Amino acid sequence: MDAVDRAIIDILQQEGRLSNQDLADRVGLTPAPCLRRVRRLEAEGVITGYAAQVNPESIGKGFEVMIHAELSAKDAGRVEEFEARVAAMEEVAELRRMYGIPDYFIRVRVADSAAFEHWLTTQLLVDRAIARVDSRITMKVIKRLA
């Protein structure tokens, strides 16, 4: 990967809908070699997809909570069941298994505090694998990468 590839990646991370012509102009290539590079980066798995960035408030998911969760039992079966169940929840925007404590980082997006309380008590805390949950409510998003 050279400097031109890195420039292509940087630009596409900021403006994924940029036309190939505009992208080529910005990285100093003609359109054909630029498109070949983009296609190669896609084929190599460097560029994994393109997505729209949506304002969460406009779709009723403007209340974001970061959750640290610890499991009481960590055998393979329970871990797999927990991960599959939580990952399938519509409210869960991100699920990460962590090294150390906590066991999991869960980012949840819902409409408001009442919706979060309902989700927490009826969806997450009913799981017998959960030992402890610590919730952090976002005051203000300062920076978010795509």
C-alpha positions as CSV (number, residue, x, y, z in Angstrom):
1,M,0.0,0.0,0.0
2,D,1.5,3.3,-1.0
3,A,0.7,7.0,-0.3
4,V,-1.9,7.1,-3.2
5,D,-3.8,4.1,-1.7
6,R,-3.7,5.8,1.7
7,A,-5.1,9.0,0.2
8,I,-7.9,7.1,-1.5
9,I,-8.8,5.5,1.7
10,D,-8.7,8.7,3.7
11,I,-10.9,10.5,1.1
12,L,-13.4,7.7,0.8
13,Q,-13.7,7.5,4.6
14,Q,-14.9,11.1,4.6
15,E,-16.8,11.1,1.4
16,G,-17.9,7.6,0.3
17,R,-20.2,8.9,-2.4
18,L,-17.5,10.8,-4.2
19,S,-17.5,10.1,-7.9
20,N,-14.5,8.2,-9.3
21,Q,-13.6,11.3,-11.4
22,D,-13.5,13.5,-8.4
23,L,-11.6,11.0,-6.4
24,A,-9.1,10.6,-9.2
25,D,-8.7,14.4,-9.4
26,R,-8.0,14.7,-5.7
27,V,-5.4,12.0,-5.6
28,G,-3.7,13.0,-8.8
29,L,-4.6,10.1,-11.0
30,T,-6.7,9.7,-14.2
31,P,-10.0,7.9,-13.6
32,A,-9.0,4.4,-15.0
33,P,-6.0,3.8,-12.7
34,C,-7.9,5.3,-9.7
35,L,-10.8,2.9,-10.3
36,R,-8.4,0.0,-10.5
37,R,-6.9,0.9,-7.2
38,V,-10.3,1.3,-5.5
39,R,-11.4,-2.1,-6.9
40,R,-8.1,-3.7,-5.7
41,L,-8.5,-2.2,-2.2
42,E,-12.1,-3.7,-2.2
43,A,-10.9,-7.1,-3.4
44,E,-8.1,-7.2,-0.8
45,G,-10.6,-6.4,2.0
46,V,-9.1,-3.0,2.8
47,I,-12.4,-1.3,1.8
48,T,-15.1,-3.5,3.2
49,G,-18.2,-1.5,2.2
50,Y,-20.0,1.8,1.9
51,A,-22.8,3.0,4.1
52,A,-24.9,6.0,4.7
53,Q,-24.3,8.0,7.9
54,V,-27.7,8.6,9.5
55,N,-28.6,11.1,12.2
56,P,-29.8,8.8,15.0
57,E,-32.2,11.4,16.4
58,S,-34.1,11.5,13.0
59,I,-34.9,7.7,13.3
60,G,-35.8,7.7,17.0
61,K,-32.4,6.5,18.3
62,G,-30.9,9.7,19.6
63,F,-30.3,8.4,23.2
64,E,-27.0,6.6,23.3
65,V,-25.7,4.6,26.3
66,M,-22.4,2.9,26.7
67,I,-22.6,-0.3,28.9
68,H,-19.9,-2.2,30.6
69,A,-21.1,-5.8,31.2
70,E,-19.5,-8.6,33.2
71,L,-20.6,-12.2,33.0
72,S,-21.0,-14.5,36.0
73,A,-20.1,-17.6,34.0
74,K,-17.6,-17.6,31.2
75,D,-17.8,-21.0,29.7
76,A,-17.8,-21.2,25.9
77,G,-21.4,-22.1,25.6
78,R,-22.7,-19.3,27.7
79,V,-20.4,-16.8,26.1
80,E,-21.6,-17.8,22.6
81,E,-25.2,-17.7,23.6
82,F,-24.9,-14.3,25.2
83,E,-23.0,-12.8,22.3
84,A,-25.5,-14.1,19.7
85,R,-28.5,-12.9,21.7
86,V,-27.1,-9.4,22.4
87,A,-25.7,-9.0,18.9
88,A,-29.2,-9.7,17.4
89,M,-30.9,-7.0,19.4
90,E,-31.9,-4.0,17.2
91,E,-31.0,-1.5,20.0
92,V,-27.4,-2.7,20.1
93,A,-25.2,-0.5,17.8
94,E,-21.9,-2.1,18.9
95,L,-20.8,-5.1,20.9
96,R,-17.2,-5.8,21.8
97,R,-15.7,-8.6,23.9
98,M,-12.9,-7.0,25.9
99,Y,-9.7,-8.2,27.4
100,G,-9.8,-7.9,31.2
101,I,-12.7,-6.1,32.9
102,P,-15.4,-5.4,31.8
103,D,-16.1,-8.5,29.7
104,Y,-18.1,-6.6,27.2
105,F,-18.6,-3.1,25.9
106,I,-22.1,-2.6,24.5
107,R,-23.3,0.6,22.8
108,V,-27.0,1.0,22.7
109,R,-29.2,3.5,20.8
110,V,-32.8,4.0,21.7
111,A,-35.3,6.9,21.7
112,D,-35.0,8.1,25.3
113,S,-34.3,7.3,28.9
114,A,-37.6,5.4,29.4
115,A,-36.8,3.3,26.3
116,F,-33.4,2.5,27.6
117,E,-34.7,1.5,31.0
118,H,-37.3,-0.8,29.4
119,W,-34.7,-2.4,27.1
120,L,-32.2,-2.8,30.0
121,T,-34.7,-4.5,32.4
122,T,-36.6,-6.6,29.8
123,Q,-33.8,-7.6,27.4
124,L,-30.3,-7.4,28.9
125,L,-30.7,-7.9,32.7
126,V,-33.0,-11.0,32.2
127,D,-29.9,-12.9,30.9
128,R,-28.7,-15.1,33.8
129,A,-25.1,-14.9,32.5
130,I,-25.0,-11.2,33.5
131,A,-23.2,-10.5,36.8
132,R,-22.9,-6.8,36.6
133,V,-23.8,-3.8,34.4
134,D,-22.5,-0.3,34.5
135,S,-24.2,2.2,32.2
136,R,-22.7,5.5,30.9
137,I,-25.0,8.0,29.2
138,T,-23.5,10.2,26.5
139,M,-23.7,13.9,27.3
140,K,-22.3,15.1,24.0
141,V,-20.5,13.5,21.1
142,I,-17.3,15.5,20.4
143,K,-15.9,13.4,17.6
144,R,-17.2,10.3,15.8
145,L,-15.4,8.4,13.0
146,A,-17.5,6.9,10.3
